[in-house]
Amino acid sequence: MENQNSSVRPAIRRVLGIETSCDETAAAVYDGRTGLAAHELYSQVSLHAAFGGVVPELASRDHVTHLTPLIARALERAGGGAEAIDGVAYTAGPGLVGALLVGAAVARSLAFAWKVPAIGVHHLEGHLLAPMLEPDPPDFPFIALLVSGGHTLLARVTALGDYELLGTSLDDAAGEAFDKTAKLLGLPYPGGPALARLAQQGRRDRFAFPRPMLDRPGLDFSFSGLKTAVVVALKSITLDAATRADVAAGFESAVVATLVAKCERALDATGIATLVVAGGVGANLHLREQLAALGRERGIVVRYPRPEFCTDNAAMIAYAGYARLAAGESDGLAIRASARWALDSLTPPHRGALHRAPR
């Protein structure tokens, strides 16, 4: 195991996690004996609302403003202070590279000052492992549906770092399609949650929007055509309040039906009977209802992180970092950040002594 500092403590118990991949600034402390000790989060939603989406430069500057106070608060709530921290984990990618560099630079600097190891964590690995923070975590192996604003994918998760990508989005992710459709309906930013709330008031049978790629085999996703179908429908109707709710309900039903059908295919193809749902869209109530129905019908175990850990957070980064640091991995002194980083490029800790973050 490569070690950059001979005074680094060999035992890993408490890990500070830092998340700055997009528009959430977060810090958390995970304790290998007692579980999550503290987590803090600051959302930039109000900052970006005026622009209808995330402005990368503003996001980076806001991370600079809020990250160190959040770390201080997390350490205080966890107890023991910096002296109790045995390692630092940070999101190294994928994400907005400027935002990632803020968290990476702070994390690497703290690790150097505290003489503890640091490790860059894959953001999606954090999401995949977020259910492990729950009192009754799933057993390996399981099928994971990771569905968010930036990603929609299905993976077989066999162990830490052992991920087989089964299907992914060929264009818009599900959360991205939610946001774009919400904008078409004149809903405020962030659009996805606003559309989901509006859909609860609408009729799901008025608009029969397509279920993308269910007419062909495979586990890939495509949601850009569904958004186009909404555009076409809106040209021929009067968009009053009731109609807006009906469009939202029809769109949400199409997305959810597609996600559920692809999950069922993945479970059938692999013979695995546990499904984990992670990412921001995993908090969608209609998706949870339909997957619960699938679980009852097929005898499948369906697990989620709690809603606050579906969206971006540092608790999942602290846990993933702890798992790898405790297994003997660490990075060198480099500050690493990458906008792109393939999930299936990850390997279990035992396959290499030194973890290599993206380049």
C-alpha positions in Angstrom: 0.0 0.0 0.0 1.5 3.3 -1.1 1.6 5.8 1.7 2.6 9.4 1.3 3.3 10.2 4.9 4.8 7.8 7.5 2.8 9.4 10.3 -0.6 8.5 8.8 -2.6 6.4 11.3 -3.1 2.9 9.9 -6.5 2.3 11.4 -9.5 3.9 9.6 -12.5 4.6 11.7 -13.8 8.1 11.0 -13.8 9.7 7.6 -14.8 13.2 6.6 -16.7 13.3 3.3 -17.0 16.3 1.0 -19.4 16.7 -1.9 -19.2 19.6 -4.4 -20.0 18.0 -7.7 -22.7 20.4 -8.8 -25.0 22.7 -6.9 -25.1 21.1 -3.4 -22.3 21.8 -0.9 -22.1 19.1 1.7 -19.9 17.7 4.4 -20.4 14.6 6.6 -18.6 12.3 9.0 -18.9 8.5 8.8 -17.8 6.3 11.7 -17.1 2.7 10.9 -18.3 1.5 14.3 -21.3 3.7 15.0 -22.4 4.8 11.5 -23.2 8.3 10.2 -22.0 10.7 12.9 -23.0 14.0 11.2 -24.0 15.4 7.8 -24.5 19.0 6.6 -25.8 20.3 3.3 -26.3 23.7 1.7 -28.4 23.9 -1.5 -27.8 26.5 -4.2 -31.3 26.2 -5.6 -32.2 29.8 -4.8 -28.9 31.0 -6.4 -29.5 29.4 -9.7 -33.3 29.8 -9.9 -33.1 33.1 -11.7 -31.2 31.4 -14.5 -33.4 28.4 -14.8 -30.5 26.0 -14.3 -27.0 25.6 -12.8 -24.4 28.3 -13.7 -21.1 26.5 -13.2 -19.0 29.6 -12.3 -21.6 30.7 -9.7 -21.7 27.1 -8.3 -17.9 27.0 -7.8 -17.8 30.4 -6.1 -20.7 29.4 -3.8 -18.9 26.2 -2.8 -15.9 28.3 -1.8 -18.2 30.4 0.4 -20.0 27.6 2.2 -17.8 24.5 2.3 -15.5 25.3 5.2 -18.3 26.4 7.6 -20.2 23.2 6.7 -17.1 21.1 7.5 -16.6 22.9 10.8 -20.3 22.2 11.7 -20.1 18.6 10.7 -16.9 18.0 12.8 -18.6 19.8 15.8 -21.7 17.7 15.6 -19.8 14.5 15.2 -17.7 15.2 18.2 -14.0 14.7 18.6 -13.0 17.4 16.1 -10.2 17.0 13.5 -8.2 14.8 15.9 -10.8 12.0 15.5 -10.6 12.0 11.7 -8.7 9.1 10.1 -9.2 10.0 6.5 -10.8 12.4 4.0 -13.0 11.5 1.1 -14.1 13.9 -1.6 -16.1 13.7 -4.9 -13.5 13.6 -7.7 -16.0 13.2 -10.5 -18.0 13.1 -12.6 -19.5 16.6 -12.3 -18.7 20.3 -12.9 -15.0 20.4 -12.9 -14.7 23.8 -11.3 -17.0 22.8 -8.5 -15.2 19.5 -8.1 -11.9 21.3 -7.7 -13.2 23.3 -4.8 -14.0 20.2 -2.8 -10.9 18.3 -4.0 -8.5 21.1 -3.0 -10.0 21.6 0.4 -10.1 17.8 1.1 -6.5 17.2 0.0 -5.3 20.2 2.0 -7.1 19.1 5.2 -5.7 15.5 4.7 -2.2 16.9 4.3 -2.5 19.1 7.4 -4.1 16.4 9.5 -1.6 13.8 8.3 -4.3 11.4 7.2 -5.0 9.7 3.8 -7.3 11.2 1.2 -9.3 9.5 -1.5 -11.2 10.7 -4.5 -14.6 9.0 -4.7 -16.7 8.4 -7.8 -19.9 10.3 -7.4 -22.0 7.5 -8.8 -20.4 4.9 -6.6 -21.5 7.1 -3.7 -25.1 6.9 -5.0 -24.9 3.2 -5.5 -23.7 2.7 -1.9 -26.1 5.2 -0.3 -28.5 2.5 0.8 -25.7 1.1 3.0 -26.3 4.1 5.3 -29.7 2.7 6.2 -30.4 0.5 9.3 -31.2 -2.5 7.1 -28.8 -2.3 4.1 -29.2 -4.6 1.1 -27.0 -7.6 0.6 -24.8 -8.1 -2.4 -25.4 -8.7 -5.2 -28.2 -6.4 -6.3 -29.5 -4.5 -9.3 -29.2 -0.8 -9.0 -31.3 1.8 -10.8 -29.4 5.1 -10.6 -31.7 7.8 -11.9 -31.0 11.5 -11.5 -30.7 14.8 -13.4 -27.4 13.7 -15.0 -27.6 10.0 -15.1 -30.0 7.1 -15.8 -28.4 3.6 -15.7 -28.9 0.0 -14.6 -26.0 -1.8 -13.0 -25.3 -5.2 -11.4 -23.6 -4.4 -8.1 -21.7 -7.5 -6.9 -19.3 -5.9 -4.3 -17.6 -2.6 -3.6 -16.1 -1.5 -6.9 -17.5 -4.5 -8.8 -20.1 -2.9 -11.1 -21.4 -4.2 -14.4 -23.1 -1.6 -16.5 -26.3 -3.2 -17.9 -27.9 -0.2 -19.6 -27.6 3.6 -19.7 -29.2 6.6 -21.2 -28.4 7.3 -24.9 -29.4 11.0 -24.6 -31.3 12.8 -21.9 -31.3 11.3 -18.4 -34.7 10.9 -16.8 -34.2 13.8 -14.4 -33.0 16.0 -17.3 -36.2 15.1 -19.2 -38.3 16.0 -16.1 -36.5 19.4 -15.9 -36.9 20.2 -19.6 -40.6 19.2 -19.6 -41.2 21.3 -16.5 -39.8 24.3 -18.3 -42.2 23.7 -21.2 -45.0 23.8 -18.7 -43.8 27.0 -17.2 -42.8 25.5 -13.9 -40.1 27.1 -11.7 -36.6 25.7 -11.2 -35.9 23.0 -10.1 -38.4 21.7 -12.5 -38.4 17.9 -11.7 -39.9 18.1 -8.2 -42.3 20.8 -9.3 -43.6 18.6 -12.2 -44.0 15.7 -9.8 -46.1 17.7 -7.5 -48.2 19.0 -10.3 -48.7 15.5 -11.7 -50.4 14.4 -8.5 -53.3 16.7 -9.4 -53.6 15.4 -13.0 -55.3 12.6 -14.9 -52.8 10.0 -16.0 -55.0 8.6 -18.8 -55.6 11.8 -20.8 -52.2 11.9 -22.7 -50.8 8.6 -23.9 -47.1 9.6 -24.2 -44.7 7.0 -25.6 -42.7 4.6 -23.4 -39.3 5.0 -25.0 -37.4 1.9 -26.2 -39.8 -0.6 -24.7 -40.5 -1.9 -28.2 -37.0 -3.3 -28.6 -34.8 -5.5 -26.5 -32.1 -4.3 -24.2 -31.7 -2.1 -21.1 -30.7 1.3 -22.5 -32.8 4.4 -22.0 -33.8 7.3 -24.2 -36.0 10.2 -23.1 -35.4 12.9 -25.7 -38.2 11.6 -27.9 -40.6 11.7 -25.0 -39.8 15.3 -24.4 -40.5 15.9 -28.2 -43.8 14.2 -27.8 -44.8 16.7 -25.1 -43.7 19.6 -27.4 -46.0 18.2 -30.2 -48.9 17.7 -27.8 -48.6 21.2 -26.4 -49.0 22.8 -29.9 -52.5 21.4 -30.3 -54.0 22.2 -26.9 -55.0 25.1 -24.7 -52.7 25.0 -21.6 -55.0 25.8 -18.8 -54.3 24.7 -15.2 -56.1 21.3 -15.5 -54.4 20.5 -18.8 -50.9 21.4 -17.4 -51.5 18.9 -14.6 -52.7 16.2 -17.0 -49.6 16.7 -19.2 -47.4 16.5 -16.2 -49.2 13.3 -15.0 -49.0 11.7 -18.5 -45.3 12.5 -18.8 -44.4 11.3 -15.4 -46.4 8.0 -16.0 -44.5 7.4 -19.2 -41.1 7.9 -17.5 -42.0 5.8 -14.6 -43.5 3.0 -16.7 -40.3 2.9 -18.7 -38.0 2.8 -15.7 -40.1 0.0 -14.0 -40.2 -2.1 -17.2 -36.4 -1.9 -17.7 -35.9 -2.8 -14.0 -38.0 -5.8 -14.5 -36.0 -6.8 -17.5 -32.8 -6.5 -15.6 -34.0 -8.6 -12.7 -35.2 -11.3 -15.1 -32.0 -11.3 -17.1 -29.8 -11.6 -14.0 -31.9 -13.7 -11.7 -31.2 -11.2 -8.9 -34.1 -10.5 -6.6 -33.0 -7.3 -5.0 -33.4 -3.8 -6.6 -31.8 -0.7 -5.2 -33.0 2.7 -6.4 -30.7 5.7 -6.0 -30.4 9.2 -7.3 -32.7 12.2 -7.1 -35.5 10.8 -9.2 -35.5 7.8 -6.8 -37.4 10.1 -4.4 -40.3 10.4 -6.9 -43.5 9.1 -5.2 -45.1 7.6 -8.3 -41.9 5.7 -9.1 -41.8 4.3 -5.6 -45.5 3.3 -5.8 -45.0 1.4 -9.1 -41.8 -0.3 -7.9 -43.5 -1.3 -4.7 -46.2 -2.9 -6.8 -43.6 -4.7 -8.9 -42.0 -6.0 -5.7 -45.2 -7.4 -4.3 -46.1 -9.0 -7.7 -42.7 -10.6 -8.3 -41.4 -11.2 -4.8 -38.6 -8.7 -5.3 -36.9 -6.7 -2.5 -36.8 -3.0 -3.4 -34.6 -0.7 -1.3 -34.0 3.0 -1.3 -31.8 5.5 0.6 -33.9 7.9 2.7 -35.0 10.9 0.5 -32.3 13.2 1.8 -29.7 10.7 0.6 -31.3 10.3 -2.9 -30.1 13.7 -3.9 -26.4 14.8 -3.8 -25.0 14.6 -0.3 -21.7 14.0 1.5 -22.9 11.1 3.7 -22.7 8.7 0.7 -19.2 10.1 -0.2 -18.1 9.6 3.4 -19.3 6.0 3.4 -17.8 5.1 0.0 -14.5 6.8 1.0 -14.6 4.9 4.4 -15.1 1.6 2.6 -12.2 2.1 0.3 -9.8 3.6 2.9 -10.6 0.9 5.3 -9.8 -1.7 2.6 -6.3 -0.1 2.2 -6.7 2.3 -0.6 -5.7 5.9 -0.8 -4.6 8.5 -3.3 -1.3 10.3 -3.5 -0.8 14.0 -3.0 -2.4 15.0 -6.3 -5.6 17.0 -6.3 -7.9 15.1 -8.7 -11.1 16.1 -10.5 -12.7 15.0 -13.7 -15.9 16.0 -15.4 -16.1 12.5 -16.9 -15.3 9.2 -15.2 -16.8 5.9 -16.4 -18.4 3.9 -13.6 -17.4 0.6 -15.0 -13.7 1.7 -14.9 -13.8 1.2 -11.1 -12.3 -1.9 -9.5 -12.5 -3.5 -6.1 -9.9 -2.3 -3.6 -7.9 -5.6 -3.6 -7.1 -5.3 -7.3 -4.6 -2.4 -6.8 -2.9 -0.9 -3.9 -3.2 2.7 -4.9 -6.6 4.1 -6.0 -6.4 6.0 -9.2 -8.9 8.8 -9.5 -9.7 10.0 -13.1 -7.3 11.9 -15.3 
